[in-house]
Amino acid sequence: MSRRKSSRQQTPSGAAARGPQAKPLRIIGGEMRGRTIAYSGHFRTRPMKERVREAMFDILATAVRGKHAIDLFAGTGALGFEALSRGAVRATLIERHFPTARLIEQSIATLGVGDRAAVYAADAFVWPRQPRDWTPWTQTPWVVLCSPPYAFYTERTADMVNLISTLHGLAPAGSEFVVESDQGFDFERLAALGEWDLRRYAPAVLGFQRT
């Protein structure tokens, strides 16, 4: 069944490193609806717009239940926490920016989901290649949530395609993939993985696929 930040040359400091949305984000559905997630407003973090996140999970619907959510480029962790709230049994959140990863840990503690969620302060491009026994990971179908900086689709196109393809090859049967891009990315680059159901919420495009 088919369905589904930009680079800067210098690092701002202080208030310049924060955007206009430097406030907590809320979980919009499920058992934790209305609970908040820590968000620093740092320029490195681009939370998915709430209307797009709501549309994503409305489309996934019950397909999230019983899955292991893998939130790549996690940022605030909003996608992983939303998946937990809507019935995912576990969430793994990958975020390479250490201060942001610590905020995810803070949210895990605040939400009381330490037994179901873990954050890896790691580069999402490298994480799947790190040595590990994948056997325990393949006991439960995944819902892979990929919402990277949009610039990666132009600056690291091959890396993005390789990352999604690698996880697609590792994912247990019945897993779900949701990839968010902007309208400049051609999902034909992922055609070898099968057909994608594309939904547009300008400037975002969501691609959905089940393995």
TAVEN-V315164 format. One record per helix or strand. SS is the DSSP state (helix for helix, strand for strand). FROM is the first residue (numbers start at 1). LEN is the number of residues. Records with the same first field share a line. If there is no record, write none. Layout:
BEGIN
SS: FROM-LEN  FROM-LEN
END
This chain:
BEGIN
strand: 2-1  18-1  25-2  36-2  42-1  68-5  90-5  117-4  142-6  176-7  197-5  204-7
helix: 14-4  50-15  78-8  98-14  124-4  136-3  152-4  157-14  187-7
END
